[in-house]
Amino acid sequence: MSAVYRFEELFPDEAEQGPAEADFAGEATLTYRLKTKLAELKAAGYQIRWIEASQKELVTLFVEGGDDAIQLDPDPACDRAWYGEFEIRPSLKDLIWVYLEGEHEVLSAHVVS
């Protein structure tokens, strides 16, 4: 049973997609916006350290990308998850935060909504 199926079963009102997430193939999806932002940051030469996402955004990524959208680390001693090549962490903050090095002298973040 996938995490997406279980969430929709337990919280049917919250699992409904808004208009911004309805078109999975288009630019309106959260997955598209996140992939675009990650590509922009990499192309600019920044080093992406990790991604943080709220529960709502994590569920949206699963709904749009399926069970393989976020992968658990294959090392059983390591409690981490990955969005592509980047570590993704749960967050109590709203939206998706991409933490990186290279833009300022200290660690900085970009928000994807």
FENWOMO-V122690 format. One record per pair of residues at least 24 apart in sequence whose C-alpha atoms are under 10 Angstrom apart, sorted by the first residue. I is the first residue (numbers start at 1). J is the second residue. Records with the same first field share a line. If there is no record, write none. Layout:
I=J + J
This chain:
1=67
2=62 + 66 + 67
3=59 + 62 + 63 + 66 + 67
4=58 + 59 + 60 + 61 + 62 + 63 + 64 + 66 + 67
5=62 + 63 + 67
7=59
8=59 + 63
14=56
15=56 + 59 + 60 + 63
16=60
17=60 + 63
21=60 + 61 + 63 + 64
22=64
23=64
24=63 + 64 + 65
25=64
29=60 + 61 + 64
30=57 + 58 + 60 + 61 + 64 + 65 + 96 + 112 + 113
31=57 + 60 + 61 + 62 + 63 + 64 + 65 + 69 + 112
32=61 + 64
33=112 + 113
34=61 + 96 + 97 + 98 + 111 + 112 + 113
35=83 + 84 + 112
36=112
37=98 + 110 + 111 + 112
38=86 + 98 + 110 + 112
41=98 + 100 + 102 + 103 + 110
42=100
44=102 + 103
45=101 + 102 + 103
46=99 + 100 + 101 + 102 + 103 + 104
47=99 + 100 + 101 + 102 + 103 + 107
48=85 + 86 + 87 + 98 + 99 + 100 + 101 + 102 + 107 + 108 + 109
49=86 + 87 + 88 + 98 + 99 + 100 + 101 + 107 + 108 + 109
50=82 + 83 + 85 + 86 + 87 + 88 + 89 + 97 + 98 + 99 + 100 + 109
51=82 + 83 + 86 + 87 + 88 + 89 + 90 + 91 + 96 + 97 + 98 + 99 + 100 + 109 + 110 + 111
52=87 + 88 + 89 + 90 + 91 + 92 + 93 + 94 + 95 + 96 + 97 + 98 + 99 + 109 + 111
53=88 + 89 + 90 + 91 + 92 + 93 + 94 + 95 + 96 + 97 + 98 + 111 + 112
54=89 + 90 + 91 + 92 + 93 + 94 + 95 + 96 + 97
55=90 + 91 + 92 + 93 + 94 + 95 + 96
56=94 + 95 + 96
57=90 + 91 + 94 + 95 + 96 + 112 + 113
58=88 + 89 + 90 + 91 + 95 + 96
